[in-house]
């Protein structure tokens, strides 16, 4: 018996059903790689970012997520080269899809019980998405932005429902707009009610401000931080030059 069409499992009809100590024997999801290409490249290298948004509340199978990853990766390799982009899969398939297998062989009517005891066995994994939830993201150079849009357009054909290719105004995978990011890398900027600097932290960033930070971490001795004058702590000054 072949696989059922995804229209049987597309809609979020019931409660989430995940792997647990009570539900064992769940098949592995097909999506194993969530970050593709130059995933360790620093945040300064890839300023452009393109997202694929879901416009429907539905379930996405792990098979279609893997197919979309392969399709987008192939287009980006041909378009900009394997060293000029980073694809991140933003959905993780945890929800179990069940199936009530029915026999189709001769004499099946003697063996089957119809809808008696119809609770199904685990059949596969899927991810539940909400409206406007990000499904895939690509960060790349400014020249590769058009190729990223085309790669995600091709990836749309692997999914049911409707999706939207959205060009982000932020720098890469960071939450900062491009102008604010460039300014915050060289001087202090104001962001969300705090003043500080933007410091690179691998693929992402940290916003370094004095707000909510222990005095000892700023290189300032104070009894309230549990500091001991005999053992000065200057290991964590947060690169602020204090």
Secondary structure, DSSP 8 states (H G I E B T S, - for coil): -----GGGT-S--S---B--SSS------S----EEESTT--TTT--EEEEEEE-S-EEEEHHHHHHHHHHHHHHHHHHH-TTSEEEEE-----EEEEE-----STTHHHH--TTTT---EEEEEEEEE-TT-EEEEEEE-STTHHHHHHHHHHHHTTSSS-EEEEE-SBSTTSSSBHHHHHHHTTS-EEETTEEEEEEEETTEEEEE-STT--GGGGT---GGGT-BTTB---S--TTS--
